[in-house]
Amino acid sequence: MGNLQVEDRDEVRCHLQVCTGCREELSNVVGDLIALAVGVEQHPTPERARREFLKRIESESRFRIEEMRRTPVPKEKDCVD
């Protein structure tokens, strides 16, 4: 959900609070993605690509953490079916 706009993310969070089916489906998809990630043959990453990748993750992570701190998680009472 980190790639969604704030309004869309809040809408999805609200929906997940009230929709058991979607929560279960999200859980299944996340589980499938984890299984896929650990089931793929691993190859060493070239050092330069690794450094650039880690630099990008650090930069985006700081931005997302700050964005999440500024954006309150909607309470169930604020969500509409």
N, C-alpha and C positions, 0 to 999 in steps of 0.2 A: 504494500500500500504506500510505500515511500515515494513512488513516482506519481501519485495522484495529486491533483490540486487540493488545497485545504478544504474547500467546500465539498468536493467529491469524497475525500477521505472521511470527513465527518458523517456524510450520508451513509457510507459503507459501514463505518463503525456503529452507527445507530441501527442499521439494518441487521448487522450481525448480533447485536444485543437482543433482538426480538425474533430472529429467524434461526431456529435450530438446524434446519436443513442446510442452509448456507454455511453455518459454522462448521457442520460436519464435512461439507464439501471442501471448504477451505482447509480444514485439517487434513483431509485426504490428499489434496493437491500438494500441500507443504510436505507431507510424508513422502509422496512420490518424488518430489524434487530432491529431497534429501537422499532417498535411495538411489536416484539417478546419479547424483554427485559422487557418492561413495562407490558406485558400481562402475564408473568409467575409468579406463586405464589412465594412470597418471604419467605425465612426462615432465622432465625438468623445464622450468621456465628460464629463458635467457635473462641474465642478470639485469640488463638495461630495461627490458620490458617489465620485470618484477619491480624494480625501483619506481618506474613511472606509474605502474598500477597501484602500488602502495601509497604513493604520493597523492594520486587521485582519490583513493578511498579515504585517506585522512582528510583531505580537503572537503569532500562531499559529506563525510560523517560529521565534521564540525558544523557544517551548514545545517544538516538535518537535525542534529541534536539541538541547536539553537532554535530552529523552526518549531520543533516539537515542544520545547520549553515555553515558547510563546503561544502555542495553540493548545488550549485546554481540551481534554478528552470529554466528549459529550456525556452527560449523565443520562441514564435510561429515561428519567422523567422528561428530558428535553427532546427525546426522540418520538417521532410520530410514525405510526404504522403505515 
